[in-house]
């Protein structure tokens, strides 16, 4: 890959779930001028109090290497794994999408939701809240189709990702 | 083992004692009164009262940098902590091990905008290696020990422990240092053997090799410096040091090319530019070192050795990056070099040295000392000459005088040179000297400063007097913020905007007001006597030397220029200007 070419990377970070750890990670990105395209965090081990942060970022190969080295340097960080480099991985995101419409538009939104395997998790006579799970690209496509059909509010979780196969962090 | 239950302040003091702490630099306040009460009741740990919290951190840095130990700071909440921020940032940039204890309002008041409350962990997160807010008394002892481990291991740095007042007053169990181990923080010290072999093979095939060494060597310790000398002499290759690396290799040795970078020597920078194999050892390719990255050492293969993986490939991509402690890696390098009987191409190396000798002929640091006005470089050289038979430590502030000190004071040993490199903090010099003198009461400690820098922490004169610290402060007084003036002259059409020191105090009277000797020197003929007298006086002295106010610091690589486009200065006559729009934008 060319030194100047910017590419997108999904990075998993295992951290101690202690006060301020998320601020440390986010502060590192803002302080050093790195991009955050998406960031999710939740505790994954209640016994050891470990949280997993999934961050989608972009940069040149040198910048991506810096990001990983800088993350590894934080004292509460256990492991850093670049899912984009370490082999095939699964990325999923959940979105809740509110569509306010009546008549044909309302029916059309329901038909498209069906194609995308989105579920209506709330309904009134003039609105739906769809729940859709998939890759960020799939959610983007769904949102685009909902735009002319009364799209009014979006809430997305950001990406959660894990490597395929027997490989673990 | 039965748990020992103490109160929080006792735990803190016990932990400091068990960590081998002898002295704490601090300033009391409401939130840390319980700790100060505990300090009052004991005599194992000495407290040095500074006059501003920034100075406490610089003093701890001076102490740490001149001993290799951790410097300890104690300040109160709110303004105590915020005043410490500059010092913490300075320690972070220069990788100095410091543990800073900050007071905090009681836990139940945190977040309520209580009196002297500040979000200390929030504010110091980006300017510390790590920080802690202790909310659980059970974690107090563990946090104390962990902080010392984090501050001093790996790439050293400052660590803050924020201590709410109720934690200091309440009961807490004590743990010995041996009972505490960090779960995940464990820096790599041993370098990868395969990579070391590859690197040495690369070096053995070099025709124009160079060692470029930084503060990391000194942080690794005296042994690392000895190993560096052994490796350098075994291979016979040239070595250049960064500002932070001065003293890691003896300045007087013929293989030493002097400091490199913006105000480095001509031979060091030319050798960096023309080298074919570069070994960066404990150095981080700072912009002051590299100049324009697009033209940095264009024909070279690079090896970088650093304990911090994030330093490798940060600014300059290298061919081989070895993560490890410099001392450990150098030890392996020497072993392998000898075992494999590597030899450099003698003819090529000879040719390389001839080229270097040619650059040395420029005598880039030379100056003429006239009869009527004292050249600032001359002051540094004379202090160096007159302190040769003493154990001498040098601290500086920031600006022209700092660069002249770096260029003209030959440092032979590690730990003897204290300067604010990364952050460039004016006001560092005198408080750092406090810390050095506290650590080495019998040594000569000289602080080179400027008329502007000295004013930034002038209140520390009172600390010098109180503890009878016989620091010799030499002001190179040109009545300007000299480096600002130099840049304004070179880059901004000699428009000296706000860089003239309009109303300086009378430093002799000022010294006397603080209770020590002040001296003034204006005549070149009096300089040696003044320095000798200053050194003889048993107590603090400020020597105010009036120096040539037109003198610029050369050689100089202007911002945005490559190494081989240095300005040498000798051919200029005071009305030089750099025609560079790029330079105006860069710092």
Interface residues (C-beta under 8 A of the other chain):
Chain A: X3 X16 X19 X20 X23 X24 X27 X31 X62 X65 X66 X69 X70 X72 X73 X74 X75 X76 X77 X78
Chain B: X121 X122 X125 X126 X129 X130 X131 X133 X135 X150 X182 X183 X184 X185 X308 X309 X310 X312 X313 X314 X317
